C-alpha cells in the first residue's frame, strides 16, 4: 500500500507532513521539487479508482483532492480544486497555519453504525425512486428488469430507467467497459459475456485491477463472488460454486466484524481504521444470499442478514435500497432450480439438491412463470 511503515517513519524522522493527492495525474510534485515546501511535506499520488478505501477515509468524494496528514495519520486539512496554483497556495497557507498551531489535526474516525432491521419496503422504495427519474446503477437496473417481468402493475417501469454510469449503460446494451478492473470483468460475466474474471482472483482474494496493487475490497469480493454464482447458475459447473465459497471464506476470515463487514482488508494505518460502508455491505448481502440459496448453508444466511443490518443504515439511497431489495427477494422469496440456465430473474439460483424443476418455499413447478408476482403487498 501507499502509506507503508518506511514512508511514515521517514516522515516522522524528517518532521514532514504527508500530502495524499487523489488524482489520475501528479500535478503537484513537480511544483514542489526544489522549493522550501519540499522540506515540509511529502507528496504521494494515489489513483482514486485503484484505492477507493483511501478515498472514503480522507476525502469528501471530490476529485482532484489533496488531503494533508500527519505521520500519525491525523487529518490536517483537505484541498479540493482543479486549479494547481490554487492548490499550491492553499497548501502553503495550510502548512503555515499548522506550524503556528492555528490548525489542529483531527483523528480520522471509524464508521461503525448501529445496524437496523432491513425491510421489504426497500423494493417499493426502489421502484418509486426510479419513477422519480433518479439515476440508476447496474444493480438498480437488474432489480427493475426483474420487477417489470414478474409484476404486471410495473410492466412498463423500465422506460423510466436512466443509467448512472458506464457500467449501468453497458448492462442496458450501450457501449463497452474499458479498463482492467475486477468489477468490470464481473459485470461482463453477470451479463453473460466473455470475461477474464478468474485472472483477478486467488484463493478467494480479489485484486482490484490488473495492476494487483490493491486487494480485498468488500465491494470487489462481493461482485466477483456473485459473478461466479451467475456462471454456476447458467452452466452448472461446480468449479464456479467452489470459487464463490472461497470468496465467502475469505470475506468471513478477513472482513467480518461484530456488526458488519469492513470495506477493505487492513493493510496500513489508514485502511486499518474500521469502516463499515453501507453500499458495500448491501452488495455482499446479495452475494451471500445467492450463495445461501445455492448451498443451504445457515452460516452464510446469517452473514447476509448481518450485512443487511449495516446496509439498512443508508436505505434512503437508491443504490443501497435496490441491493437490500435484491437480497431480501432471495432470502424471503427465492426460487431454486435444478436445471442450469439463463434466468433473468434475481430470485432464481441453482441448487442441485432440489428435487423438482423450480421450487419456492414448499411449492414445486415445471415453469418459472408459475411464480409470477413477487408475493408482496404495498
Secondary structure, DSSP 8 states (H G I E B T S, - for coil): --S-HHHHHHHHHHT-EEEEEESSS--SHHHHTTSGGGGTEEEEEE-TTT-HHHHHHHS-S-SSEEEEE-TTSEEEEEEE-S-HHHHHHHHHHHHHHHHTTSS--EE---B--------THHHHHHHHHHHTT--B-HHHHHHHHHHHHH-GGGTTGGGG--B-SHHHHHHTT-S---S-BHHHHHHHHHHT----GGGGEETTEEBSBTT---B-BHHHHHHHHHHHHHHHHHH--HHHHHHHHHHHHHHHHHTB-SSSB-SB---STTTTS-B--HHHHHHHHHHHHHHHHHH--HHHHHHHHHHHHHHGGGTTSHHHHHHHHHHHHHHHH-EEESS------TTEEE-TT-SSSEEETTEEESSGGGG-S-S---
